[in-house]
Amino acid sequence: MKRESKQNQLTEEDVKRYTKGLWKIFLACVAIAVLFVVSVRIGVFGKLPSFQELENPKSNLASEVLSEDLKVLGTYYKHNRSNVKYSELSPYLVQALISTEDKRFYEHSGIDYSRTITSVLHTLTGSKQGGSTITQQLALNLFAERRERSTIKRVMQKFQEWLTAVRLERSYTKEEIITMYFNTVDYGYKNTYGIKSAARTFYNTTPDKLTADQAAMLVGMLKGTTLYSPVKYPENALTRRNTVLNNMSAQSFISAEEAETAKAKPINLKLRISNYGEGLAPYFRAVLKEEIKKEFQRLSITKPDGTPYDLDKDGLKIYTPINYAMQQYAEDAQKEWMMKLQRDFDRQYRSADPFRGDNAKLLVSGMRRSDRYRMMKDAGHSEEEIKKAFKEKVPMSLFTYKGSVDTVMSPMDSIRYNKLFLRNAVMSMEPSTGHIKAWVGGIDFEHFKFDHVKLAQRQVGSTAKPFTYAVAIDNGYSPCFTVPNHSRSYGDWTPRGTVQGGDPITLKNALKYSQNFASAYVINEVGASNVAALTKKMGITSNVPSYPSISLGAYEASVFDMVGAYSAFVNHGTWVEPTMILRIEDKNGTPIYERSPKVVKVINSESAYIMVDMLKGVVDGGTASRLRRAEYGGLTNPIGGKTGTTNDNSDAWFIGITPDLVTGIWTGAEDRGIRFYSMASGQGASAALPIFGLYMKKVYNDKSLHYTQGDFPQPPGGLTREIDCSRYVPFYGTGGGTEEQSSLDDDRLGF
């Protein structure tokens, strides 16, 4: 008995000793755990996001370019991602996500402990299961570059996710977490990030319009964007989609009947792959991007932390004056006419080699300007090796007006092919505000990216003549004043031309019939330096020399500048800088930039109105009279304008004015040596004017645009000079000559 009692006593002491040891071990474990958590928290195993980063999580957001009617023209992006609000999510999306990824989402505070323990047990038994909540997945999406593959590193990362998830739950509502999750997921296909991009890429719709089967497909893909891709592995995707639909039914989000109906649907993708130039106004957006960069640098506009804005990552909202419908009308009008014009252009080269003689150099210069040439040169290839490579056939995509065509062709032959395409530019602007409403910088952005509205400078031809007449009118000349209209020499310059409208001729008729001899006489009277000065004052930024030949357009300018200059005539003599940007907001909607255009009074209001009246004469019986014909728009309302055709028909222009809009159009090949042989086809009235007619007809037919078809308003205070030449008493000569009704655009430069 004593021995048994002693043994019991020893056992009790042992228990006490063992219990004490266990407590020490437990406390040590707690201490280690606390130390580990603290270490994770302070970033020993990797930096955790700060409070500021939680409030403003970083993710690459596409910047959106918006029209004046708040439609998206296109985006700038590194990752094609645009955010949506919770209200813009289809309920099916939320239901599919919660039922599949996190059934107790609304019950936990970032970590689902029971699910975590279950997933660990399953993993230990060889049946791997995910244990991350939606909030943990969001933490990984937002603040981790990638999911670690090393077990030890992944454990460390998991603890970081836990801590970040708890902090996210404290900072955001459940709806905000759901929204952030959908905005940050990577779909792993064609640069598709976020649900807005995914809905558009796979179904060509918006997130709020996704049906149950579509939502289930997009949520199901997130388990493995490659394995469950409906493009690459449609059978896997279909099985996964149906699993998600079953989950939605099991959680009573949808009925069993709804689930079965959705599961019976085939995968009906409507793929719309985004590319950088997709959408309306790609040339405008490309130029706009560089303009914004310059403005931000000039004004030192930076983010709150002092770093520069990145248009491809910072999710800016860029508001422009472009009208979505008018932009579409301009693009459609251009394509309609240029297709016809290209057919006429191609016919003249069927039996002739356009690259003979001096034009052979165009192929060499084209080769040396190509990306292929630069890459081979940088790689150390010799000139002979490069020339040989340019003669070898390779797969490539070529532009046609019926769409891109994949073919096999040598790079040199592709240069020949592309150089024979006529290029075109259109810009339309409100003269009173400077707001640009439409901008078409070329015939196809995918294949010909160079912008011909602002970046290109081409010889302006007779579209320069109004500047010479404006100097005369602004210095008291009457539009009915007569001048000689025959060949004369001015020093060593003798302009060429034909006589139309009489000799002598009124200033009004001289502009109406685009007479070279009369224009040369006028600039000699008013002074070439004065004409050059006014031209520059009216917004022409290129070099305008003080030579008499500028009266006939012996200089180059952009469509952008020429439209701005003509706008001063319509806007009572006041030039308003053409405006591409209205304002810019950051991703939170905070304004960071607003445009205030420059405004300059260049001629008095009465002189401007007289010039408008003279430009109306160009359309009413002058070189632009074909605008009244049905095939060229059949416009009957008051319109003014000026045609222009340069030497050898290399550049064709038309600038048209109405009380509300000024629209400039240029047509020509990439190189001036490639041109129309005949003036009948290559003049401004044939190669540029018709686009104006087609465009304006579409604009006037759209009653939502509210552009008047009435007459131009007179200047404030009315007129003090006579503009009706039938009532004008000439100072000398025999008056204005004959009133021939001709549309011949004989306005070639006389050098």
Protein Blocks (a to p, Z undefined) as FASTA:
>chain_A
ZZmmmmmmmmmmmmmmmmmmmmmmmmmmmmmmmmmmmmmmnomnopcddfklmmmccddd
ddddddfkopafbdcdfbdcddddfklpcfklmmmmmmmmommlmmmgoiafklmmmmmm
mmmnopacdfbdfklmmmmmmmpcbdcfbfklmmmmmmmmmmmmmmmmmmpcfklmmmmm
mmmpcehighigcjklmmmmmnopafklpcfklmmmmmmmmmomklmocklmmmlmmmmm
mmmmmmmmmnomacfklmmmmmmpccddddddddfkgcehklmmmmmmmmmmmmmmmnop
acfkopacdfklnopacddfbdfklmmmmmmmmmmmmmmmmmmmmmmmmmccfkgcjllm
mmmmmmmmpmklmmmmmnopafklmmmmmmpccddddddfkbpcdddddfklmmmmmmmp
ccdddddddfknopafbdcfbfblklmmccfklmpccdekjmlmmmmmmmmmmnopafkb
ccddbdddehjaccddddehiaaddfklmmmnopaklmmmmmmmnopklmmmmmmmnopa
bdcdfbfklmnopacddfklmmmmmmmmmnnopacdddfbfbdcdfkopafbdcdddddd
fbdfklmmmmmmmmmmmmnopamlmmmpmklnopabdcdddddddehhlaccdddddfkb
ccddddddfblklccfbfklmpmklmmmmmmmmmmmmmmmmmknopafbdcdddehiaab
dfbfklpccfbdjbjbjadddfbdcfbccZZ
